[in-house]
Amino acid sequence: QVQLVESGGGLVQAGGSLRLSCAASGRTFSVYVMGWFRQAPGKEREFVAAIRWSGSSTYYADSVKGRFTISRDNAKNTVYLQMNTLKPEDTAVYYCAADRFPTNSLTTTGSYDYWGQGTQVTVSS
């Protein structure tokens, strides 16, 4: 089992920044990819970014490219999502997720085995 706990959400004005953290515990050696997803009210959960637990490969949704940066600190078993130039449409609950196996479907929720409880991000206009 892998446990994930997100933190860092909050209320910010448009154009501002936030950094989300996802602390992983348990069998973290079994993790292959870590991802961030988000879900706005009335919408489906959507992919935001992903990073391989080892190596440097990162992946982003087109809507956040150039504004968001995913990174990790393996020593702390923590993945971060630095969000800059936030827009009101970025408002959502942000979820951290872990995938144990190599996959060609990093952007789909079904590829991930473990999920955090989510953290709310609200961007005011």
C-alpha positions in Angstrom: 0.0 0.0 0.0 1.0 3.6 -0.7 -0.5 6.5 1.3 -0.7 9.9 -0.3 -1.3 13.2 1.5 -1.7 16.5 -0.4 -1.2 19.9 1.1 -0.7 23.5 0.0 -4.0 24.4 -1.5 -5.8 27.7 -0.8 -7.3 30.8 -2.2 -5.2 33.0 -4.5 -5.9 35.8 -6.9 -5.5 35.4 -10.6 -1.9 35.7 -11.7 -0.7 34.4 -8.3 1.2 31.2 -7.4 0.7 28.2 -5.2 2.8 25.1 -4.5 1.1 21.8 -3.8 2.9 19.0 -2.0 2.1 15.3 -2.0 3.8 13.2 0.7 4.0 9.5 0.0 4.5 6.8 2.6 4.3 3.0 2.7 5.7 0.9 -0.2 7.0 3.9 -2.2 9.7 1.7 -3.8 6.9 0.2 -5.8 5.8 3.5 -7.4 6.6 4.0 -11.1 4.9 7.3 -11.8 3.3 10.1 -9.7 0.6 12.3 -11.1 -1.5 15.3 -10.4 -5.1 15.5 -11.4 -7.8 18.0 -10.8 -11.6 18.0 -10.6 -13.8 21.1 -10.9 -17.4 21.1 -9.8 -19.6 19.3 -12.3 -16.6 18.1 -14.4 -14.7 14.9 -14.7 -11.3 14.5 -13.1 -8.6 15.6 -15.5 -4.9 15.0 -15.9 -2.6 17.9 -15.0 1.0 16.6 -14.8 3.0 13.4 -14.1 6.6 12.5 -13.2 8.5 9.3 -13.2 9.6 8.3 -9.7 13.1 7.7 -11.1 14.6 9.6 -14.0 13.6 13.0 -15.1 10.7 12.5 -17.5 7.7 14.9 -16.9 4.4 15.2 -18.7 1.9 18.1 -18.7 -1.6 18.8 -19.9 -1.6 21.4 -22.6 -3.7 23.7 -20.4 -0.9 24.0 -17.8 2.2 23.8 -20.0 4.5 26.7 -19.3 2.7 27.6 -16.1 2.9 24.5 -13.9 6.0 22.5 -12.9 6.0 19.1 -11.4 9.1 17.9 -9.4 10.0 15.4 -6.8 12.3 14.9 -3.8 12.9 11.2 -3.5 14.7 11.7 -0.1 11.5 13.1 1.3 9.1 10.9 -0.8 7.4 14.0 -1.9 6.1 15.3 -5.2 5.4 19.0 -5.8 3.3 21.0 -8.2 4.4 24.5 -8.6 1.6 26.5 -10.1 2.3 30.0 -11.5 0.2 32.5 -13.4 -3.0 30.9 -12.0 -6.3 31.5 -13.8 -9.8 31.2 -12.4 -10.3 28.1 -14.6 -7.6 26.4 -12.6 -10.0 26.3 -9.6 -10.6 22.7 -8.7 -9.8 20.0 -6.1 -6.3 18.8 -6.9 -5.4 15.1 -6.3 -2.1 13.3 -6.1 -1.9 9.8 -7.5 0.6 7.0 -7.7 0.9 4.3 -10.4 2.8 1.1 -9.7 3.3 -0.1 -13.2 4.7 1.2 -16.5 1.9 2.5 -18.6 1.3 4.4 -21.9 -1.7 6.0 -20.4 -0.3 8.5 -17.9 -3.2 10.9 -18.5 -6.0 8.5 -17.5 -7.3 8.1 -14.0 -7.6 4.3 -14.4 -3.8 3.9 -14.7 -3.3 5.0 -11.1 -3.5 2.7 -8.1 -3.5 5.1 -5.2 -5.0 8.5 -4.6 -4.8 11.2 -2.0 -7.8 12.9 -0.4 -7.4 16.1 -2.5 -6.7 19.7 -1.7 -8.8 22.7 -2.8 -7.4 25.4 -5.0 -9.5 28.5 -5.6 -8.4 31.2 -8.0 -10.4 34.4 -7.8 -10.7 36.9 -10.7 
